[in-house]
Amino acid sequence: MKGKILTGAFSIMALFFVACGSQTQDSTDPGTEVNSDKQRITDPSSDDVPDLVAGNTEFALDMYKELAEEPGNLFFSPHSISVALAMTWAGARANTEAQMASTLHFDLGQDKLHQAFDWLDLALNSRGQDAEGKDGEAFRLNVINRLFGQVNYQFLDEFLDTLALYYGAGMHLLDFATDPDSARLVINQWVSDQTNERIENLIPEGSVDDMTKLVLVNAIYFNAAWKEVFDDKLTSDGVFHKLDGTEVTVPMMVQPKSMPFAQSEDWQAVDLAYDGDELSMVVIVPQVDFSDFEQSLDSEKIHAILSSLGGDYVTLTMPRFTIDGTTISLRKFLTDMGMPDAFVSGVADFSGMDGSDFLFIGDVLHQAFVSVDEYGTEAAAATAVVMEGSGMPRHLDVNKPFIFLIRDMETNAIVFMGRVLDPA
């Protein structure tokens, strides 16, 4: 299945900066690790996490609507994009900082937002301690951050300390100036390693050049078994009704055990828990015009759907599907959403990174992958900013286009989000 995939499990932000005004870095050896002497805070306050999740949900829905304007299946990781841009925002100042905060719904301010991200990322990394993956190995939800910086370029200690304290991100030095393609390959290999080879070539050829000074990377990899595994002996070909009125025949999985269900006049939804009961996939089937429903999605509707689940229970059929996308540029989307200054040389203000006004975002690249079958879900994502009942059981037949999201059940943080218009 081809579609847009924004790596919700992996975010890389490659910040392309102008060379003039760059300062001297202590080490000049590519491959050197330059780490802050600050250790990651492992017991941050959780007081502001609900506000962070609310803002991230608003951004996820805004980005979904922008990306959904293009035809076809869609999958991305809003969490990965938010984390990568949050690390970038730590160095933003003045109007650039304000535009990014408004677009990304970073309402907490620099003094609270990074600590809240720290708590949420540590919480996500702690999920599924005794649970299984869909491949028979252990459950995996790995969220990891890293910086790739230009040798001979000095970044402010305060900026590096912030990313170390709250994102656990150290810096790997590369020489973009003399060999940008080799630097690109190093980053892509790291991304591939962190995502079980699901995200390949995140940064396409030509996306970094001799003006690149920093690439901020967030990677997410997810592999989980269903709490109630589908019996593959029950899977059989079934009809899926596409938006244009045509039909395709695809493998339809059958779950005879009842799942938490909710509905209104506009939608039906079912909640499929993963092993460990800490994450779940929520499948939302619009009962009205699909495009109108997409555009009406807001945080209140998502909250209503999630809070209603479990009032009823249904058995289920749904298609087995894979969405494997290529890298997509988010620059235009983020510009249209309200943060144009960050991409303009001479206008962007990332002085919090290096003390100068020369840095700007050249592009934000994203890629994602998801595979859903009888046994569970595997998903990965990456972002580059060059700088994601009782009684007789009822039944829900997911045989027409649907929206789905993978959420953390404790916080309702949306880790992945997508739609399936054609599972074939």
Stockholm file with secondary structure:
# STOCKHOLM 1.0

chainA/1-424         MKGKILTGAFSIMALFFVACGSQTQDSTDPGTEVNSDKQRITDPSSDDVPDLVAGNTEFALDMYKELAEEPGNLFFSPHSISVALAMTWAGARANTEAQMASTLHFDLGQDKLHQAFDWLDLALNSRGQDAEGKDGEAFRLNVINRLFGQVNYQFLDEFLDTLALYYGAGMHLLDFATDPDSARLVINQWVSDQTNERIENLIPEGSVDDMTKLVLVNAIYFNAAWKEVFDDKLTSDGVFHKLDGTEVTVPMMVQPKSMPFAQSEDWQAVDLAYDGDELSMVVIVPQVDFSDFEQSLDSEKIHAILSSLGGDYVTLTMPRFTIDGTTISLRKFLTDMGMPDAFVSGVADFSGMDGSDFLFIGDVLHQAFVSVDEYGTEAAAATAVVMEGSGMPRHLDVNKPFIFLIRDMETNAIVFMGRVLDPA
#=GR chainA/1-424 SS CCEEEECTTEEEEEEEBCSTTCCCCSCCCTTCEECCSCCCCSSCCCTTHHHHHHHHHHHHHHHHHHHTTSSSEEEECHHHHHHHHHHHHTTCCHHHHHHHHHHHTCCSCHHHHHHHHHHHHHHHHTSCTTCBCTTSSBCEEEEEEEEEEETTCCCCHHHHHHHHHHHCCCEEEECTTTCHHHHHHHHHHHHHHHTTTCSCCSSCTTSSCTTEEEEEEEEEEEEEEBSSCCCGGGCEEEEEECTTSCEEEEEEEEEEEEEEEEECSSEEEEEEEBTTSSEEEEEEEESSCHHHHHHHCCHHHHHHHHHHTTSEEEEEEEECEEEECCCEECHHHHHHHTCGGGGSTTTCCCHHHHSSSCBCCCCCEEEEEEEEETTEEEEEEEEECCCCCCSSCEEEECCSCEEEEEEETTTCCEEEEEEESCCC
#=GC SS_cons         CCEEEECTTEEEEEEEBCSTTCCCCSCCCTTCEECCSCCCCSSCCCTTHHHHHHHHHHHHHHHHHHHTTSSSEEEECHHHHHHHHHHHHTTCCHHHHHHHHHHHTCCSCHHHHHHHHHHHHHHHHTSCTTCBCTTSSBCEEEEEEEEEEETTCCCCHHHHHHHHHHHCCCEEEECTTTCHHHHHHHHHHHHHHHTTTCSCCSSCTTSSCTTEEEEEEEEEEEEEEBSSCCCGGGCEEEEEECTTSCEEEEEEEEEEEEEEEEECSSEEEEEEEBTTSSEEEEEEEESSCHHHHHHHCCHHHHHHHHHHTTSEEEEEEEECEEEECCCEECHHHHHHHTCGGGGSTTTCCCHHHHSSSCBCCCCCEEEEEEEEETTEEEEEEEEECCCCCCSSCEEEECCSCEEEEEEETTTCCEEEEEEESCCC
//
